Amino acid sequence: MQLAPMMSVLNINEEIAVPKIIAANINFGSKKNFRYYGSLTTPPCSENVIWTVEERVRTISREQINLLKGSHQPLTQFI
């Protein structure tokens, strides 16, 4: 896969065609997971997100979800 065309984009408004990426062709270095830098998939599509792709599906309990929800301050705290 040629990444050079993507690396040469200098203008923020410039558009380029991105080739199809086949995960099976990527050497991840680890058989269990890999990480890559990207952006949110919903607006505002902020960048600087680190995505982690696991080899297997992980589950989470309702209790764990509630604990996670309770551990974060409302976004208005930071505005």
C-alpha positions as CSV (number, residue, x, y, z in Angstrom):
1,M,0.0,0.0,0.0
2,Q,1.3,3.4,-0.9
3,L,1.1,5.9,1.9
4,A,3.2,8.6,0.2
5,P,0.3,10.4,-1.4
6,M,-1.5,10.7,1.9
7,M,1.7,12.0,3.7
8,S,2.2,14.7,1.1
9,V,-1.2,16.5,1.8
10,L,-0.3,20.0,3.0
11,N,-3.5,21.9,2.4
12,I,-6.2,21.2,5.0
13,N,-8.9,21.5,2.3
14,E,-7.2,19.2,-0.1
15,E,-8.9,15.9,-0.9
16,I,-7.2,12.7,-2.1
17,A,-8.4,9.2,-2.9
18,V,-7.5,6.8,-0.1
19,P,-6.8,3.2,-1.2
20,K,-8.8,0.3,0.3
21,I,-6.9,-1.1,3.3
22,I,-7.1,-4.8,3.8
23,A,-6.4,-5.6,7.5
24,A,-5.1,-9.1,6.6
25,N,-2.2,-7.5,4.7
26,I,-1.0,-5.4,7.6
27,N,1.8,-6.6,9.9
28,F,0.5,-5.6,13.3
29,G,3.4,-6.9,15.3
30,S,1.1,-8.5,17.8
31,K,-1.6,-11.1,17.2
32,K,-3.8,-9.8,20.0
33,N,-4.4,-6.2,19.2
34,F,-3.1,-3.1,17.3
35,R,-3.5,0.6,17.7
36,Y,-3.7,3.5,15.2
37,Y,-4.3,7.2,15.3
38,G,-7.5,8.5,13.9
39,S,-10.5,10.6,14.7
40,L,-14.0,10.3,16.1
41,T,-16.5,8.8,13.8
42,T,-19.3,11.2,14.6
43,P,-19.3,15.1,14.6
44,P,-17.3,17.0,15.5
45,C,-14.9,14.2,14.2
46,S,-12.1,15.4,16.4
47,E,-8.7,14.1,15.7
48,N,-6.1,12.7,18.1
49,V,-8.0,9.6,19.0
50,I,-6.1,6.4,19.6
51,W,-8.1,3.4,18.4
52,T,-7.4,-0.1,19.7
53,V,-8.6,-3.1,17.7
54,E,-8.7,-6.3,19.7
55,E,-8.4,-9.8,18.3
56,R,-11.5,-10.9,20.1
57,V,-14.7,-9.2,21.2
58,R,-14.7,-8.0,24.8
59,T,-17.8,-7.7,26.9
60,I,-18.7,-5.3,29.6
61,S,-21.4,-5.7,32.3
62,R,-24.1,-3.1,33.0
63,E,-22.4,-2.4,36.4
64,Q,-19.1,-1.6,34.7
65,I,-20.9,0.7,32.3
66,N,-22.5,2.5,35.2
67,L,-19.1,2.8,37.0
68,L,-17.6,4.3,33.8
69,K,-20.4,6.8,33.5
70,G,-20.0,7.9,37.1
71,S,-16.3,8.4,36.8
72,H,-16.4,11.3,34.3
73,Q,-17.2,14.9,34.9
74,P,-19.8,16.6,32.6
75,L,-18.2,18.2,29.6
76,T,-19.4,21.6,30.8
77,Q,-16.8,21.4,33.6
78,F,-14.1,22.0,31.0
79,I,-15.7,24.8,29.0
